[in-house]
């Protein structure tokens, strides 16, 4: 090994996005965030708090929910398989059905616990080869997107278990929204809390495409091929509760 290499040089080879050049829009968002940090407004401007995606030992930080920049997630190859097999209508899965994926999620670097039981799974959906999980991991609620039996995963911490609140009737909030990748392998996700009477949530992209989110145990979540999760208000969230339907842009959600 070349002793002249710095620690950053050694770590750079682990970065799955090291050869990717951010778009002008991503640079603009990142620069705006830095400016908010410098002038002390970042805490109030970035809503909800930044999340950390971890993949195959590498990590990157997403800048907030609405102005999220693309971040490393599924490793190359897995993303293509997930996107190619994606379906607009998810299949609901029980904790027992996704226990291998839940255990693989728990074994990741996010939060503390390294094991999982079926009861730790709060929400699980399957779209093609990919399984999205919202589950407890110690005292933290985490999100994982798995491909296959759980050997490939993207994960992030969402909220501490003690911070999960009951929302007013008929409402949802937004915990995180982001996108990753380029071209045919680009994908987005959106996750939030849902009031007990919310029976369904749909996501309508500005392109006109409509997809169904999963709703269970006070959470709603969805992922889809495309860049909209990293763009400002490029979609509409449609909430069904008690026979009433409301629509919201992400920036309008608490």
Secondary structure as UniProt FT lines:
FT   TURN            3..4
FT   HELIX           7..12
FT   TURN            13..14
FT   TURN            16..19
FT   HELIX           24..39
FT   HELIX           42..45
FT   STRAND          51..55
FT   TURN            56..57
FT   STRAND          58..62
FT   TURN            66..67
FT   TURN            76..77
FT   HELIX           78..84
FT   STRAND          91..92
FT   TURN            95..98
FT   HELIX           99..106
FT   HELIX           118..120
FT   STRAND          121..127
FT   TURN            128..129
FT   STRAND          130..137
FT   TURN            138..139
FT   STRAND          140..147
FT   TURN            148..151
FT   STRAND          152..160
FT   HELIX           161..163
FT   TURN            169..170
FT   STRAND          176..180
FT   HELIX           183..185
FT   STRAND          187..194
FT   TURN            196..197
FT   STRAND          198..205
FT   TURN            206..207
FT   STRAND          210..212
FT   STRAND          214..216
FT   TURN            217..218
FT   STRAND          219..225
FT   HELIX           228..230
FT   TURN            232..233
FT   STRAND          235..241
FT   TURN            242..243
FT   STRAND          244..249
FT   HELIX           250..252
//
